[in-house]
């Protein structure tokens, strides 16, 4: 009798309704990907292929396939929430040395400094070595800080940057001023110089010192630059007159007011810094390139230097390419690591494990790691955001109605077959 077809249809419709119900239940699950039920017809045949019934035996569920379409991007207040805008998966350490994959970018820091999700799985990427990311290195759990070590950022002495910037100044010296009436420079006598300015510099321990510079017009289009040093409280001495050894250098200008010579080298000993034997001597360039001598008031257009003191870790920023920058209270930033995404040739072949993670299978192929935003299969990252579920509630509710009608129709075929069987039984 034909009960088999109706029964198969009821089972298949019931499982399809389960899939729809699961999609609706996860409409608010961050990073969830909707499932789609795929059906296949059933025909009976012998092992030799002969004797196939012309009428099928109903239907079956061939697969429940997840659809990895992009979900909407929502905004959060957590800087470590990360949304993938495009393809790819976060790589997560499952705690047993294996890697699982997720689209849920709701992360936070645990007590050991690792980036983890709500289940404690650690986000993987490449850790930086002195601010440099070694591309191609194996992914490992990202650790933003070690609580057993100091969280203070390393200070940098003025002139110790990779480019040896030192002090870079841009000033305008008033061409209308005359040579000072007092011929010998004396920092305590304002009549012995025309203008002055100051800049903070840093020693090897991150102590801040004030380098004062005095501009003395010595002739036509010629200015001598003298300097003094004020040290922090507790240093000995607290003040050093660096001009005792002569001017720091001489600035010269042409007839149009543009500088022709103005790069000097400042050398300051540890004793002059007030910390003899405790810090390194300082030697850095003082560059006045771009400065001018116009018939207008003295002005300092720019004054920068490359030193800084130590700073405490204040927070993190995540870039579109997954680069994680640590922010410090001294205004500096340092690359801590980089999030690396994984892509699959057949993402639908991955095995869902629950808790918003998947595992790779032979059907999905091996994971291919890449930099976020580097190609179409690796989406760009968006910090302080999350990817919402891609469930379309309207479509799911329509599918539920359709599948409910299918279930009713299959039940009706069983009822009809029962009526026919009853008629046969009642024949006399």
C-alpha positions in Angstrom: 0.0 0.0 0.0 1.1 3.7 -0.4 1.6 4.5 3.2 5.3 4.8 2.7 5.3 7.9 0.6 3.1 9.8 3.1 5.1 8.7 6.0 8.4 9.7 4.3 6.8 13.1 3.5 5.7 13.6 7.1 9.2 12.8 8.4 10.9 15.1 5.9 8.4 17.9 6.5 8.9 17.5 10.2 12.7 17.8 10.0 12.3 20.8 7.6 10.1 22.5 10.2 12.8 21.7 12.8 15.3 23.5 10.7 13.0 26.5 10.2 12.4 26.6 14.0 16.1 26.5 14.7 16.6 29.4 12.3 13.9 31.4 14.0 15.3 30.6 17.5 18.7 31.9 16.4 17.4 35.1 14.7 19.3 37.1 17.4 22.4 34.8 17.7 25.5 36.8 16.7 27.3 35.3 13.8 24.7 32.6 13.2 24.2 31.3 9.7 20.8 30.2 8.5 20.2 26.5 7.6 18.5 25.3 4.5 16.9 21.9 4.2 17.5 20.0 1.0 15.2 17.1 -0.1 15.9 14.1 -2.3 13.4 11.6 -3.8 13.5 7.9 -3.0 13.2 5.0 -5.5 13.5 1.3 -4.7 15.7 -0.9 -6.9 17.6 -4.2 -6.7 21.3 -4.3 -6.3 21.6 -5.1 -10.0 19.7 -2.0 -10.9 16.8 -3.9 -12.2 13.2 -3.9 -10.9 13.1 -0.2 -10.2 9.6 0.8 -9.1 8.1 3.4 -11.5 6.5 5.1 -8.5 8.9 6.5 -5.8 8.9 5.7 -2.2 8.6 9.3 -1.1 11.3 11.8 0.0 14.2 12.2 2.4 16.4 14.9 3.8 19.6 14.8 1.8 21.3 17.6 3.7 20.8 20.6 5.9 23.2 23.2 4.4 24.1 26.5 6.1 24.1 29.6 4.0 27.2 31.8 4.7 25.7 35.0 3.4 26.7 38.3 5.1 24.8 39.4 8.1 24.1 43.0 9.0 26.7 44.8 11.0 25.7 46.2 14.4 27.6 48.6 16.6 28.7 47.9 20.2 30.5 49.8 22.9 33.1 47.1 23.3 36.3 47.9 21.4 37.2 44.2 21.2 34.0 43.3 19.5 35.0 42.6 15.9 32.8 42.1 12.8 33.9 40.4 9.6 32.6 42.4 6.7 33.1 39.8 3.9 34.4 36.3 3.8 36.5 34.3 6.3 36.3 32.9 9.8 38.0 33.8 13.1 40.4 31.1 14.2 39.8 29.9 17.8 41.9 27.7 20.0 39.6 25.1 21.5 41.9 24.6 24.5 43.1 21.2 23.3 45.5 22.3 20.6 42.9 22.1 17.8 41.4 25.0 15.9 37.8 25.7 15.4 36.2 28.5 13.4 33.6 31.2 14.2 31.9 34.3 12.8 30.9 35.5 16.2 33.3 38.4 17.0 32.1 39.2 20.5 35.4 39.1 22.4 36.8 40.2 25.7 40.1 39.9 27.7 40.5 37.1 30.3 42.5 37.5 33.5 45.7 36.2 31.6 45.5 38.8 28.9 44.2 36.6 26.1 41.4 37.6 23.7 38.6 35.1 24.3 34.9 34.6 23.4 32.1 34.0 25.9 33.0 30.3 26.0 36.6 31.0 26.8 38.0 30.0 23.4 41.1 32.0 22.5 41.3 34.1 19.3 44.3 33.2 17.2 46.6 35.4 15.1 50.2 36.5 14.9 51.9 38.1 17.8 54.2 41.1 17.2 57.9 41.1 18.0 59.0 44.6 19.0 56.1 46.0 17.0 56.8 44.0 13.9 54.4 41.3 12.5 56.2 38.4 10.9 53.7 37.5 8.1 53.4 33.8 7.4 54.1 32.8 11.0 51.8 30.1 12.5 48.7 31.5 14.2 48.7 31.3 18.0 46.4 32.7 20.7 46.6 36.5 20.9 47.8 37.7 24.2 47.6 41.5 24.7 49.4 41.6 28.0 51.1 39.4 30.6 49.8 40.2 34.1 53.1 38.8 35.5 55.0 41.6 33.7 55.0 45.3 33.8 52.3 47.0 31.7 54.3 50.2 31.4 55.5 51.0 27.9 59.3 51.4 27.3 60.5 55.0 27.2 62.6 56.4 24.4 65.3 58.9 24.7 65.3 61.9 22.3 67.2 61.1 19.2 66.8 57.3 19.7 64.1 56.8 17.2 64.9 54.6 14.1 65.1 57.8 12.0 67.1 59.7 14.6 64.7 62.6 14.4 65.8 64.4 17.5 64.3 67.9 17.7 62.6 69.2 14.6 61.7 72.9 14.8 60.2 75.5 12.4 60.3 79.1 13.5 60.1 82.6 12.0 62.7 85.0 13.3 61.8 88.7 13.0 64.1 90.2 10.4 63.3 93.7 11.7 65.1 93.1 15.0 68.6 94.6 15.7 71.6 92.9 17.2 71.1 92.9 21.1 72.6 95.8 23.0 74.4 93.4 25.4 77.1 91.7 23.4 77.7 88.6 25.7 74.8 86.1 25.9 73.4 85.7 29.4 70.2 83.6 29.7 69.2 85.7 32.8 69.4 88.9 30.9 66.8 89.4 28.2 68.7 92.2 26.7 71.4 89.7 25.5 69.0 87.8 23.2 66.1 88.5 20.9 63.7 85.6 21.3 63.5 82.2 23.1 61.4 79.0 23.0 61.6 75.7 24.8 60.9 72.0 24.1 60.7 68.9 26.3 63.3 66.2 25.7 63.7 62.8 27.4 66.6 60.8 28.7 67.0 57.0 28.5 64.9 56.5 31.6 62.1 58.6 30.3 62.7 61.6 32.6 61.5 64.8 31.0 63.9 67.8 30.7 63.2 71.2 29.3 65.6 72.4 26.6 65.4 76.2 26.3 66.7 77.8 23.1 67.6 81.5 22.8 68.0 83.2 19.4 70.6 86.0 19.2 70.9 88.1 16.1 74.7 88.3 15.5 74.7 90.0 12.0 73.0 90.4 8.7 70.8 87.3 8.1 72.7 85.5 10.9 71.4 84.2 14.2 73.2 82.3 17.0 71.3 79.7 19.0 72.2 79.2 22.7 70.6 76.7 25.1 70.0 75.9 28.7 68.6 72.7 30.4 66.1 72.5 33.2 66.0 69.1 34.9 63.3 67.4 36.9 62.9 67.9 40.7 65.3 65.6 42.5 68.0 65.8 39.8 71.4 67.3 40.6 71.9 69.9 39.2 68.4 71.0 38.5 69.6 73.6 36.0 72.5 73.5 33.5 73.7 76.4 31.4 74.7 74.7 28.2 75.7 78.0 26.6 79.0 78.0 28.6 80.5 76.0 25.8 79.4 78.4 23.1 76.3 78.5 20.9 74.5 75.4 19.9 74.9 76.5 16.3 74.4 79.4 13.9 71.4 79.9 11.6 71.9 81.7 8.3 69.3 83.0 5.8 69.4 84.3 2.2 68.0 87.6 1.0 64.5 86.1 0.6 64.3 85.0 4.2 64.8 81.3 3.6 67.2 79.3 5.8 70.4 78.2 4.3 72.0 76.6 7.3 70.3 75.4 10.5 71.0 71.8 11.5 73.0 71.3 14.7 74.0 68.4 17.0 73.1 68.8 20.7 75.3 66.8 23.1 74.3 66.6 26.7 76.1 64.5 29.3 74.5 62.4 32.0 75.9 64.8 34.6 74.3 67.8 32.9 71.0 65.8 32.8 71.3 65.6 36.6 71.6 61.8 36.8 75.3 61.0 36.5 75.8 57.3 36.1 72.1 56.6 36.0 71.3 57.6 32.4 73.0 57.6 29.0 74.5 60.7 27.5 72.2 62.4 24.9 73.3 63.3 21.4 70.6 64.3 18.9 70.2 66.6 15.9 68.4 69.9 16.2 67.0 70.7 12.8 65.6 74.1 11.9 65.1 73.3 8.2 62.2 75.2 6.8 62.5 78.1 9.2 62.3 81.6 7.9 63.5 85.2 8.6 60.7 87.4 7.5 59.7 90.9 8.6 57.0 89.7 10.9 56.7 88.7 14.5 58.6 85.8 16.0 56.6 82.6 15.9 57.0 78.9 16.5 55.3 77.1 13.6 56.3 73.5 14.7 58.3 71.9 17.5 58.5 68.2 17.7 60.9 65.6 19.1 61.0 61.8 19.0 61.5 61.0 22.7 58.8 60.1 25.2 58.5 58.8 28.8 57.1 55.5 29.9 53.3 55.1 29.8 50.7 52.7 31.1 48.6 50.5 28.9 45.3 52.4 28.3 43.5 50.4 25.6 43.5 48.8 22.2 42.4 49.6 18.7 41.8 46.9 16.0 42.3 48.0 12.3 40.6 46.7 9.2 43.5 44.5 8.5 43.4 42.9 11.9 46.3 44.9 13.3 45.9 45.4 17.1 47.5 48.6 18.4 48.1 49.0 22.1 47.5 52.6 23.3 49.6 54.0 26.2 49.1 57.0 28.5 52.2 58.7 27.0 50.4 59.1 23.7 52.3 56.3 22.0 51.0 53.2 20.2 52.6 49.9 19.6 51.6 47.0 17.4 50.7 44.0 19.7 49.5 41.5 17.1 47.3 40.8 14.1 44.1 38.8 13.8 44.4 36.3 10.9 41.3 34.9 9.2 40.7 31.5 7.7 38.9 30.7 4.4 37.6 27.4 3.0 37.1 26.2 -0.6 33.7 24.7 0.5 32.5 26.5 3.7 29.2 24.5 3.5 31.2 21.4 4.1 32.2 22.5 7.6 30.7 20.7 10.6 28.7 22.9 13.0 29.7 22.2 16.6 27.3 24.6 18.4 28.4 27.6 20.4 28.8 29.5 17.2 31.8 27.5 16.0 32.5 25.1 13.1 35.2 22.5 12.5 36.9 21.7 9.2 36.1 18.4 7.5 37.4 16.6 4.4 34.4 18.1 2.6 35.4 21.7 3.5 39.0 21.3 2.7 41.9 22.7 4.7 41.8 26.2 6.2 43.7 28.8 4.2 44.9 31.6 6.4 45.1 35.2 5.2 45.2 38.9 6.2 41.8 40.5 6.6 40.8 42.6 3.7 43.7 41.3 1.5 41.3 39.6 -1.0 37.7 38.8 -1.6 37.8 35.7 0.5 39.1 37.6 3.5 36.7 40.3 4.6 37.8 43.5 6.3 37.4 43.8 10.1 35.3 46.4 11.8 36.1 47.1 15.5 33.4 47.9 18.1 30.9 46.0 15.9 29.4 42.6 15.5 27.8 40.6 12.7 24.2 39.9 13.3 22.4 36.6 12.3 21.6 36.4 8.6 18.2 34.8 9.3 15.4 36.5 7.3 12.4 36.1 9.6 9.9 37.0 6.9 11.3 34.3 4.6 11.4 31.7 7.5 7.7 32.4 8.4 6.6 31.9 4.8 8.6 28.7 4.6 7.0 27.6 7.8 3.5 28.1 6.3 4.6 26.2 3.1 6.1 23.3 5.1 3.0 23.1 7.3 0.8 22.8 4.2 3.2 20.1 2.9 2.9 18.2 6.2 -0.9 18.4 6.0 -0.9 17.2 2.4 1.2 14.2 3.3 -1.1 13.4 6.2 -4.0 13.6 3.8 -2.4 11.0 1.5 -2.2 8.6 4.5 -5.8 9.3 5.3 -6.8 8.6 1.7 -4.8 5.3 1.6 -6.5 4.3 4.9 -9.9 5.0 3.4 -9.1 2.9 0.3 -7.8 0.0 2.5 -11.0 0.2 4.6 -13.1 -0.1 1.4 -11.1 -3.2 0.4 -11.6 -4.8 3.8 -15.3 -4.2 3.7 -15.8 -6.1 0.3 -18.0 -9.2 0.6 
